[in-house]
């Protein structure tokens, strides 16, 4: 019988640094994309509110679909790491593009660019976020080890969020000036683009460390219905459908309320 092996410090660090990277990216998008779209690029608050509402509705279907796809994945590199790596790289690219809107765009073209990149960002973030948290049982033992790693990773994620919250405004201003910005708008536009690039590169490096240092030691059987069965069950269950609709409406109301602040 093979002896159980505890997680090494190297593995714990690798998973924790991945959590730092993913929440750095999440915080940048969640806290600053509205400011960038509205104050820097001049998109109307109404258009932003509609965009965020549409993204929340899309997420309500995207998340369970992604879960099914991950559950059905079987590769020589494991079930989770391929999705984690591909999702991270694509999300990093989309993050940079989302904060690098061509200045010549305006009107419908500007709104279309922002909409496509924002929805793609949410989709690719889900692509890496679900396997990141779902992979814990594949390389830990049940019990205290698993609970301890989850708590450690959540703490590291908080560090990533805090870092971005603290340094973004100062970094955007400094980078905008360093790369040739002269007016306030130009400084912010260039600064957000360069800062997003830095965060995107760090994100890829941190998750690459996670993927290289952590090996999936066991096969995790994620029992999931097919996508068709999942939606049929949801439609036929009026209570579950009510919960889903309520969640979407609450999230939509929160985002619209947040954007209405910009009108005043």
Backbone bond lengths (Angstrom), bond angles and torsions (degrees), N, CA, C in turn:
res aa  C-N    CA-C-N  psi(-1)  N-CA   C-N-CA  omega(-1)  CA-C   N-CA-C  phi
1 X - - - 1.477 - - 1.526 109.74 -
2 X 1.323 117.38 130.51 1.451 122.06 -177.47 1.518 110.65 -74.30
3 X 1.342 116.09 130.66 1.462 121.14 -179.49 1.524 110.46 -70.61
4 X 1.303 114.33 144.35 1.456 119.05 178.29 1.525 109.72 -72.26
5 X 1.306 117.10 139.15 1.449 121.66 -179.50 1.520 109.57 -116.05
6 X 1.322 115.41 127.97 1.463 120.04 -179.91 1.526 109.83 -74.38
7 X 1.311 115.00 158.02 1.459 120.16 176.50 1.518 110.38 -62.53
8 X 1.302 116.69 138.31 1.462 121.03 175.79 1.525 109.73 -82.60
9 X 1.331 115.96 161.98 1.453 119.80 176.09 1.514 111.49 -60.65
10 X 1.337 116.18 -33.33 1.468 121.14 179.09 1.520 110.90 -63.41
11 X 1.318 117.16 -41.55 1.463 121.46 -179.99 1.523 111.23 -68.64
12 X 1.325 115.94 -41.03 1.464 119.54 178.66 1.531 110.43 -63.27
13 X 1.334 116.04 -43.74 1.465 119.78 178.32 1.522 110.82 -61.72
14 X 1.348 116.32 -43.30 1.464 120.89 -177.45 1.522 111.22 -62.37
15 X 1.319 117.18 -41.06 1.458 119.83 179.40 1.530 110.25 -71.77
16 X 1.328 116.82 -39.75 1.454 120.44 179.77 1.517 112.83 -64.88
17 X 1.338 117.27 -40.31 1.470 119.88 -179.16 1.526 110.28 -68.23
18 X 1.338 116.21 -31.15 1.463 119.12 174.26 1.514 111.72 -64.26
19 X 1.344 116.45 -39.41 1.466 120.65 177.73 1.521 111.17 -65.29
20 X 1.336 116.87 -37.03 1.463 120.32 176.36 1.527 110.15 -60.01
21 X 1.334 116.48 -48.24 1.455 121.04 -178.23 1.507 113.43 -62.33
22 X 1.328 116.86 -45.15 1.455 119.22 -175.42 1.526 112.12 -67.94
23 X 1.319 117.40 -32.78 1.457 118.00 179.75 1.523 112.42 -85.65
24 X 1.325 118.12 -19.01 1.457 119.54 168.72 1.531 109.53 -62.01
25 X 1.318 115.52 -45.21 1.459 121.28 179.64 1.525 110.46 -65.90
26 X 1.330 116.27 -44.40 1.459 119.70 -178.48 1.530 111.24 -61.73
27 X 1.328 116.37 -44.57 1.464 119.49 -178.26 1.522 111.92 -65.58
28 X 1.326 116.78 -38.66 1.464 119.70 178.33 1.522 110.56 -60.19
29 X 1.325 116.54 -44.57 1.463 119.78 179.87 1.526 111.96 -70.77
30 X 1.331 116.36 -46.85 1.461 120.12 -174.34 1.523 112.75 -66.08
31 X 1.327 117.47 -37.03 1.459 120.47 -172.60 1.523 114.72 -97.86
32 X 1.333 118.13 -23.03 1.459 119.17 -170.56 1.528 115.33 -121.56
33 X 1.324 118.18 -10.62 1.460 118.00 -177.19 1.529 111.37 -67.13
34 X 1.325 117.93 -36.10 1.464 120.28 178.70 1.521 110.92 -65.57
35 X 1.340 116.27 -39.98 1.463 120.74 177.92 1.524 109.87 -63.41
36 X 1.333 115.93 -43.40 1.462 120.27 -179.68 1.525 111.05 -64.49
37 X 1.334 116.18 -48.61 1.464 119.44 -179.42 1.527 111.59 -61.96
38 X 1.329 117.44 -44.56 1.464 121.31 -172.79 1.523 113.06 -82.92
39 X 1.325 116.24 -58.53 1.463 120.44 -172.18 1.527 113.59 -78.57
40 X 1.334 116.81 -32.85 1.466 119.41 -175.98 1.520 111.40 -92.73
41 X 1.340 117.20 -47.37 1.465 120.53 -174.89 1.531 113.25 -95.94
42 X 1.323 117.73 -11.91 1.457 120.06 173.47 1.514 116.00 80.60
43 X 1.317 117.89 20.03 1.471 120.42 175.25 1.531 108.12 -73.16
44 X 1.320 117.58 140.61 1.459 120.53 -177.08 1.518 111.21 -67.43
45 X 1.331 115.43 150.12 1.460 120.63 178.62 1.525 111.17 -61.58
46 X 1.327 117.07 -35.45 1.469 120.22 179.22 1.524 111.20 -63.77
47 X 1.334 116.54 -43.51 1.465 120.45 179.02 1.524 110.96 -64.50
48 X 1.336 116.65 -38.70 1.468 120.42 179.04 1.525 110.27 -65.76
49 X 1.329 116.94 -41.59 1.462 120.66 179.74 1.534 110.97 -61.65
50 X 1.329 116.46 -42.91 1.473 120.14 178.32 1.527 110.43 -64.78
51 X 1.327 116.35 -41.01 1.462 120.59 179.21 1.518 111.38 -61.89
52 X 1.326 117.44 -46.59 1.456 120.74 -179.51 1.522 111.42 -65.62
53 X 1.341 116.79 -36.04 1.452 120.23 177.08 1.523 110.30 -64.58
54 X 1.327 117.02 -44.70 1.465 120.74 179.54 1.527 111.25 -62.36
55 X 1.335 115.73 -38.57 1.467 119.67 179.64 1.517 111.22 -65.16
56 X 1.336 117.54 -37.78 1.467 120.22 179.08 1.527 110.83 -67.20
57 X 1.322 117.11 -39.38 1.464 120.37 177.23 1.531 109.68 -64.05
58 X 1.318 116.47 -43.47 1.467 121.00 178.52 1.528 110.91 -61.08
59 X 1.331 116.96 -41.04 1.467 120.91 -179.43 1.518 112.19 -62.94
60 X 1.338 116.34 -32.04 1.462 119.40 -179.09 1.525 111.75 -61.28
61 X 1.335 117.15 -27.30 1.458 121.58 178.00 1.526 112.13 -100.21
62 X 1.326 116.30 -31.43 1.460 120.43 -177.54 1.527 112.41 -66.25
63 X 1.334 117.62 -40.93 1.461 121.16 -175.30 1.536 112.72 -61.43
64 X 1.338 119.35 -52.34 1.471 118.08 179.55 1.522 113.45 -65.85
65 X 1.326 117.69 -33.29 1.468 120.24 177.66 1.522 110.00 -63.42
66 X 1.336 116.22 -42.85 1.459 120.58 178.95 1.524 110.43 -63.14
67 X 1.324 116.31 -38.93 1.463 120.02 178.01 1.518 112.09 -60.71
68 X 1.324 116.47 -40.08 1.470 121.02 178.73 1.524 110.32 -65.96
69 X 1.325 117.11 -43.14 1.465 121.05 -178.87 1.529 111.19 -62.99
70 X 1.333 116.64 -42.77 1.466 120.37 178.41 1.523 110.21 -63.73
71 X 1.321 116.46 -42.13 1.468 120.60 -178.34 1.521 112.34 -62.22
72 X 1.313 117.00 -30.80 1.462 120.80 -176.92 1.526 113.07 -91.08
73 X 1.327 117.54 -0.72 1.465 121.27 -176.22 1.524 111.46 -81.29
74 X 1.327 116.12 134.26 1.464 122.21 173.95 1.523 107.95 -141.29
75 X 1.335 116.96 114.32 1.456 121.49 178.71 1.521 109.41 -136.41
76 X 1.315 116.54 168.98 1.463 121.17 178.32 1.528 111.35 -67.17
77 X 1.337 117.16 -18.88 1.463 121.24 179.23 1.521 112.18 -95.20
78 X 1.331 116.26 1.74 1.452 120.34 179.65 1.522 112.47 110.03
79 X 1.316 114.31 -178.94 1.465 121.13 -178.30 1.524 112.08 -87.02
80 X 1.331 116.68 -33.85 1.457 120.50 -168.41 1.525 114.36 -103.65
81 X 1.326 117.79 -40.31 1.464 120.17 -172.77 1.529 114.50 -61.46
82 X 1.335 120.16 -37.26 1.473 118.16 177.08 1.525 112.57 -59.96
83 X 1.317 116.75 -45.34 1.466 120.36 178.28 1.518 110.73 -64.55
84 X 1.340 116.27 -40.40 1.453 120.84 -178.99 1.525 111.07 -60.91
85 X 1.313 116.32 -45.06 1.461 120.19 -177.89 1.527 112.00 -71.13
86 X 1.337 116.83 -47.51 1.461 120.36 -179.90 1.531 110.88 -63.56
87 X 1.325 116.16 -43.25 1.460 119.63 179.11 1.514 112.53 -63.04
88 X 1.329 116.64 -38.51 1.458 120.54 -179.88 1.525 111.73 -66.15
89 X 1.318 116.98 -47.84 1.466 120.60 -178.25 1.524 110.78 -62.36
90 X 1.335 116.93 -46.87 1.468 119.36 -179.92 1.520 111.34 -66.92
91 X 1.322 117.54 -37.79 1.462 120.04 179.02 1.515 111.31 -66.18
92 X 1.331 116.88 -38.08 1.465 120.54 178.53 1.526 110.83 -64.09
93 X 1.321 116.69 -41.85 1.470 120.54 178.55 1.526 110.45 -63.58
94 X 1.333 116.25 -45.74 1.464 120.21 -179.04 1.528 110.99 -66.20
95 X 1.342 117.24 -36.90 1.463 120.01 177.31 1.526 110.79 -58.12
96 X 1.312 116.16 -46.61 1.464 119.92 179.71 1.528 110.83 -62.75
97 X 1.331 116.92 -44.69 1.462 120.07 179.69 1.529 111.66 -64.20
98 X 1.330 116.26 -36.16 1.462 120.53 -178.71 1.525 111.57 -64.52
99 X 1.345 116.86 -34.18 1.456 121.37 179.10 1.530 112.29 -97.51
100 X 1.337 116.32 14.95 1.465 120.11 179.92 1.522 109.58 -132.29
101 X 1.309 116.54 54.85 1.458 121.26 179.48 1.530 109.07 -68.62
102 X 1.335 118.02 129.18 1.478 119.87 178.14 1.528 110.42 -56.50
103 X 1.333 118.46 127.84 1.468 120.98 -174.99 1.523 113.81 -63.46
104 X 1.332 117.22 -19.80 1.466 118.98 -178.59 1.529 112.79 -79.03
105 X 1.318 117.59 -10.98 1.467 120.06 179.65 1.521 110.43 -73.26
106 X 1.332 115.61 145.42 1.453 120.55 175.18 1.527 109.24 -155.86
107 X 1.317 115.91 169.36 1.460 120.86 176.49 1.516 113.60 58.85
108 X 1.336 115.92 -134.18 1.454 121.67 -176.72 1.530 111.98 -63.89
109 X 1.316 117.19 -35.48 1.460 120.61 179.22 1.512 112.10 -63.76
110 X 1.326 116.10 -39.49 1.463 121.33 178.54 1.522 110.97 -65.14
111 X 1.319 116.53 -46.07 1.465 121.07 -179.70 1.531 110.17 -65.74
112 X 1.325 117.53 -39.95 1.463 121.17 179.70 1.523 111.15 -63.50
113 X 1.329 116.47 -43.97 1.470 120.40 179.38 1.530 110.35 -61.59
114 X 1.335 116.01 -46.83 1.463 120.22 -179.69 1.526 111.04 -62.73
115 X 1.323 116.67 -40.73 1.466 120.92 -178.25 1.516 111.90 -65.09
116 X 1.321 116.23 -48.44 1.471 120.40 -177.97 1.523 110.97 -62.69
117 X 1.328 116.83 -47.24 1.467 119.08 -177.49 1.524 111.79 -67.77
118 X 1.338 117.83 -37.78 1.468 119.88 -179.07 1.527 111.58 -67.37
119 X 1.330 116.81 -43.49 1.470 119.49 179.28 1.523 110.76 -68.29
120 X 1.338 117.12 -39.09 1.465 120.24 175.83 1.524 111.14 -64.03
121 X 1.329 116.35 -35.69 1.462 118.59 178.14 1.535 110.38 -62.71
122 X 1.323 116.69 -45.87 1.455 120.03 179.32 1.519 112.21 -62.03
123 X 1.322 116.55 -40.52 1.459 120.94 -179.43 1.528 111.25 -65.64
124 X 1.334 117.26 -44.52 1.462 120.10 -178.22 1.530 111.72 -74.18
125 X 1.342 116.95 -28.48 1.467 118.47 175.78 1.525 110.25 -66.36
126 X 1.325 116.12 -42.45 1.464 120.05 175.72 1.518 111.03 -60.58
127 X 1.334 116.27 -35.58 1.456 121.61 -179.37 1.523 112.31 -59.71
128 X 1.337 116.73 -31.62 1.462 118.67 178.71 1.529 113.37 -102.08
129 X 1.321 117.01 -25.30 1.464 120.11 -176.44 1.528 112.19 -70.76
130 X 1.325 116.90 -43.28 1.469 120.00 -179.60 1.522 112.07 -62.32
131 X 1.338 120.22 -50.35 1.468 118.48 178.01 1.529 113.06 -66.56
132 X 1.338 118.79 -28.95 1.458 119.89 179.97 1.520 110.86 -60.17
133 X 1.323 116.91 -49.18 1.476 119.38 -178.59 1.522 111.64 -80.12
134 X 1.335 117.56 -28.91 1.464 120.13 -177.56 1.521 112.98 -75.26
135 X 1.340 117.59 -18.93 1.456 120.37 -174.76 1.527 113.45 -79.91
136 X 1.319 119.28 -10.32 1.467 121.16 -176.78 1.532 112.67 -53.93
137 X 1.334 119.89 -45.97 1.468 118.53 179.89 1.528 114.24 -64.62
138 X 1.340 117.36 -16.32 1.463 120.19 -177.29 1.518 113.09 -79.72
139 X 1.331 118.21 -13.64 1.468 118.55 179.98 1.529 112.89 -137.00
140 X 1.330 117.26 14.41 1.463 120.72 176.40 1.522 110.04 -129.39
141 X 1.318 115.11 161.73 1.455 121.22 172.86 1.528 108.49 -90.33
142 X 1.325 115.47 146.37 1.462 119.89 -179.81 1.527 109.87 -63.24
143 X 1.321 116.02 152.49 1.452 120.03 177.51 1.509 112.63 106.58
144 X 1.341 115.27 -140.81 1.467 120.56 -173.30 1.523 112.30 -62.51
145 X 1.329 117.71 -37.08 1.459 119.98 -178.73 1.524 110.81 -61.69
146 X 1.310 116.47 -45.53 1.461 121.15 -179.10 1.523 111.32 -67.69
147 X 1.320 115.73 -43.69 1.463 119.77 179.24 1.529 111.04 -64.76
148 X 1.333 115.60 -40.24 1.458 119.71 179.96 1.514 112.44 -65.07
149 X 1.336 116.94 -40.68 1.459 120.37 179.58 1.527 110.63 -66.93
150 X 1.320 116.47 -41.08 1.467 119.76 178.63 1.522 111.15 -60.91
151 X 1.327 116.64 -44.27 1.463 120.27 179.01 1.525 110.89 -65.19
152 X 1.325 116.60 -40.55 1.463 120.90 179.01 1.526 110.76 -63.03
153 X 1.334 116.41 -43.77 1.461 120.57 -179.62 1.527 111.43 -65.28
154 X 1.328 116.55 -38.96 1.473 119.27 177.69 1.526 110.46 -63.55
155 X 1.318 116.61 -38.27 1.463 120.00 177.78 1.524 110.69 -65.20
156 X 1.329 116.45 -42.39 1.471 120.60 178.17 1.522 110.64 -63.69
157 X 1.332 116.74 -38.88 1.464 120.26 176.93 1.523 110.35 -60.82
158 X 1.338 116.59 -39.46 1.456 120.62 177.31 1.520 112.00 -63.11
159 X 1.332 116.17 -36.18 1.461 120.48 176.93 1.529 110.09 -63.47
160 X 1.336 116.55 -44.71 1.461 120.39 178.39 1.512 112.34 -59.83
161 X 1.331 116.55 -43.37 1.464 120.58 178.51 1.521 111.35 -63.52
162 X 1.326 115.71 -43.28 1.462 120.34 -178.10 1.528 111.37 -65.17
163 X 1.326 116.92 -40.70 1.462 120.32 -179.79 1.522 111.43 -59.15
164 X 1.327 115.81 -46.22 1.466 119.47 -179.66 1.528 110.84 -66.75
165 X 1.318 117.02 -39.38 1.461 120.24 178.87 1.525 111.41 -61.26
166 X 1.330 116.51 -36.01 1.463 121.19 -175.53 1.523 112.31 -78.39
167 X 1.341 116.97 -41.92 1.473 119.26 -167.48 1.523 114.76 -100.84
168 X 1.318 119.70 -10.95 1.468 120.56 -171.49 1.527 113.35 -60.02
169 X 1.322 117.14 -53.98 1.469 120.09 -174.67 1.532 110.68 -60.42
170 X 1.327 116.46 -46.50 1.466 119.66 -179.77 1.527 111.24 -65.61
171 X 1.329 116.45 -40.95 1.468 120.25 -177.86 1.516 111.53 -67.17
172 X 1.332 116.82 -41.41 1.467 120.70 179.36 1.521 110.23 -59.89
173 X 1.330 117.15 -45.48 1.468 120.72 -179.58 1.530 111.04 -64.14
174 X 1.325 116.38 -44.99 1.464 120.15 -177.81 1.529 111.40 -66.51
175 X 1.314 117.24 -43.75 1.462 120.52 -179.68 1.522 111.66 -67.71
176 X 1.343 116.55 -39.19 1.462 119.91 179.14 1.510 112.07 -60.42
177 X 1.322 116.24 -42.57 1.469 120.20 178.77 1.526 111.16 -70.65
178 X 1.338 115.95 -40.23 1.467 120.09 -177.83 1.522 112.51 -64.61
179 X 1.341 116.84 -29.80 1.468 120.37 -177.97 1.532 112.81 -102.18
180 X 1.322 116.84 25.50 1.452 119.92 167.48 1.504 117.27 98.49
181 X 1.336 119.05 5.98 1.452 119.94 178.73 1.522 111.47 -69.54
182 X 1.309 117.31 140.83 1.467 121.19 -179.68 1.528 111.53 -116.93
183 X 1.313 117.86 -52.57 1.464 120.64 176.55 1.530 109.59 -80.59
184 X 1.335 115.77 162.93 1.472 120.17 179.32 1.523 111.21 -58.67
185 X 1.335 116.28 -43.81 1.465 119.50 -178.81 1.520 111.46 -64.94
186 X 1.326 115.88 -41.34 1.460 119.83 -179.64 1.528 111.15 -66.84
187 X 1.310 116.82 -39.61 1.464 121.21 177.49 1.531 110.33 -60.96
188 X 1.326 116.35 -45.67 1.461 119.96 -179.70 1.530 111.52 -67.23
189 X 1.322 116.46 -42.26 1.475 119.58 -178.94 1.522 110.91 -62.36
190 X 1.322 117.26 -48.05 1.459 120.93 179.60 1.534 110.38 -68.96
191 X 1.328 116.00 -41.30 1.460 120.44 -177.88 1.510 113.33 -61.74
192 X 1.340 117.04 -44.19 1.471 119.62 178.53 1.528 110.82 -63.99
193 X 1.323 117.45 -38.97 1.459 120.89 179.74 1.530 111.12 -62.89
194 X 1.310 117.14 -47.22 1.461 121.15 -178.45 1.531 111.30 -68.76
195 X 1.324 116.29 -39.47 1.463 119.62 179.72 1.525 110.75 -66.60
196 X 1.336 116.70 -41.37 1.466 120.17 176.95 1.528 110.86 -61.40
197 X 1.323 117.20 -37.15 1.465 120.97 177.78 1.529 110.93 -63.80
198 X 1.316 116.76 -42.94 1.469 120.63 178.82 1.524 110.76 -62.49
199 X 1.327 116.41 -47.14 1.463 120.38 179.90 1.527 110.61 -63.55
200 X 1.324 117.40 -39.56 1.465 121.28 179.59 1.526 111.34 -62.81
201 X 1.332 116.61 -43.53 1.472 120.78 179.70 1.534 110.35 -65.05
202 X 1.335 117.10 -44.83 1.468 120.42 177.93 1.520 110.93 -60.88
203 X 1.325 116.01 -40.48 1.464 122.15 178.50 1.523 111.04 -56.94
204 X 1.326 116.86 -49.60 1.463 120.89 -179.81 1.532 110.79 -63.22
205 X 1.319 117.13 -42.69 1.468 120.45 -179.62 1.523 110.78 -63.46
206 X 1.327 117.20 -45.15 1.467 120.61 -177.85 1.531 111.49 -64.61
207 X 1.336 117.43 -43.36 1.464 119.62 -179.99 1.527 110.90 -71.38
208 X 1.321 117.35 -31.77 1.461 120.40 175.27 1.527 110.11 -62.03
209 X 1.322 117.00 -39.71 1.464 120.72 175.14 1.525 110.14 -59.89
210 X 1.332 116.18 -43.80 1.464 120.19 178.23 1.520 111.35 -59.13
211 X 1.325 116.57 -48.75 1.463 121.14 -176.65 1.528 112.12 -65.74
212 X 1.325 117.89 -35.62 1.457 121.22 -177.57 1.520 113.04 -78.34
213 X 1.323 116.92 -31.69 1.463 120.66 -173.55 1.515 114.31 -94.53
214 X 1.325 117.18 -15.48 1.465 120.21 -178.22 1.520 109.87 -113.14
215 X 1.293 115.95 127.47 1.457 122.36 178.15 1.528 109.07 -111.24
216 X 1.298 115.54 136.71 1.466 119.82 177.20 1.522 108.06 -76.05
217 X 1.337 116.03 110.02 1.461 120.93 -173.46 1.517 112.93 -87.19
218 X 1.307 116.61 -19.45 1.461 119.07 -176.94 1.521 109.47 -137.37
219 X 1.309 115.31 158.56 1.458 121.18 176.92 1.513 109.12 -89.36
220 X 1.310 115.72 118.64 1.452 120.85 -179.81 1.519 108.86 -94.73
221 X 1.310 116.13 120.77 1.461 120.50 -179.28 1.514 109.43 -89.12
222 X 1.309 115.34 99.18 1.460 120.86 177.88 1.530 108.26 -92.56
223 X 1.308 116.34 97.87 1.453 120.95 -176.27 1.522 109.43 -79.30
224 X 1.311 114.33 115.08 1.464 120.42 -178.84 1.514 109.64 -137.04
225 X 1.328 114.07 147.18 1.455 118.75 174.32 1.516 108.95 -73.98
226 X 1.322 115.87 166.13 1.456 119.31 174.74 1.522 109.23 -69.72
227 X 1.320 115.96 164.99 1.466 120.05 -179.60 1.527 110.59 -60.00
228 X 1.342 116.40 -42.80 1.458 119.93 179.26 1.516 112.29 -62.94
229 X 1.335 116.46 -43.97 1.469 120.52 179.21 1.521 110.66 -64.36
230 X 1.316 116.66 -37.96 1.459 121.36 -179.13 1.526 111.01 -62.41
231 X 1.326 117.18 -46.26 1.462 119.72 -178.45 1.525 111.96 -73.09
232 X 1.324 117.04 -33.38 1.469 119.26 176.05 1.518 110.74 -64.28
233 X 1.336 115.75 -42.09 1.462 119.80 178.86 1.521 111.01 -64.77
234 X 1.339 116.63 -38.20 1.454 120.45 179.90 1.518 111.27 -66.14
235 X 1.319 116.87 -44.72 1.462 121.41 -178.88 1.526 111.41 -64.82
236 X 1.332 116.02 -37.07 1.459 120.53 -177.61 1.526 112.95 -78.80
237 X 1.330 117.33 -15.96 1.464 121.33 -179.52 1.522 108.98 -102.76
238 X 1.339 116.36 100.13 1.463 119.56 -175.21 1.521 112.54 -64.98
239 X 1.332 118.00 -31.07 1.460 120.31 179.43 1.535 110.74 -68.89
240 X 1.338 115.82 -43.56 1.469 119.27 178.61 1.520 110.67 -65.43
241 X 1.328 116.56 -40.07 1.463 120.40 178.72 1.526 110.80 -63.08
242 X 1.327 116.91 -38.66 1.458 121.14 178.06 1.521 111.09 -61.95
243 X 1.339 115.89 -41.94 1.464 120.53 179.17 1.526 110.43 -63.39
244 X 1.340 117.08 -45.55 1.458 121.32 -179.46 1.526 110.75 -61.26
245 X 1.332 116.82 -47.21 1.460 121.20 179.93 1.526 110.64 -61.98
246 X 1.335 116.27 -40.51 1.464 120.48 179.82 1.528 111.02 -63.67
247 X 1.332 116.65 -42.55 1.465 120.57 179.53 1.522 110.47 -62.74
248 X 1.322 116.00 -45.00 1.469 119.90 179.43 1.531 110.60 -61.97
249 X 1.330 117.18 -43.13 1.462 121.03 -178.48 1.533 111.65 -66.92
250 X 1.336 116.27 -39.77 1.467 119.79 178.82 1.520 110.47 -64.38
251 X 1.340 116.29 -47.60 1.461 119.96 179.06 1.524 111.78 -61.61
252 X 1.323 114.90 -39.89 1.461 119.31 178.46 1.523 111.15 -63.00
253 X 1.329 116.60 -44.90 1.461 120.89 179.56 1.521 111.52 -61.79
254 X 1.336 116.31 -40.90 1.460 120.48 179.50 1.527 111.33 -62.80
255 X 1.334 116.44 -43.74 1.460 119.71 -178.71 1.520 111.94 -70.00
256 X 1.334 116.92 -39.56 1.460 119.53 178.60 1.526 110.38 -65.19
257 X 1.348 116.69 -42.23 1.461 120.84 178.21 1.518 110.73 -60.70
258 X 1.330 115.52 -41.56 1.460 120.27 178.73 1.527 111.02 -60.28
259 X 1.334 117.10 -41.53 1.454 120.28 -177.54 1.528 113.01 -74.85
260 X 1.341 116.77 -26.67 1.453 118.91 -178.91 1.543 111.63 -65.13
261 X 1.326 115.89 -21.68 1.460 119.68 177.38 1.527 110.83 -57.17
262 X 1.344 116.58 -32.21 1.460 120.51 -175.81 1.540 112.20 -73.42
263 X 1.317 117.43 -13.31 1.452 119.19 178.96 1.531 111.47 -76.41
264 X 1.344 116.06 -19.87 1.462 120.01 -171.36 1.520 111.10 -115.28
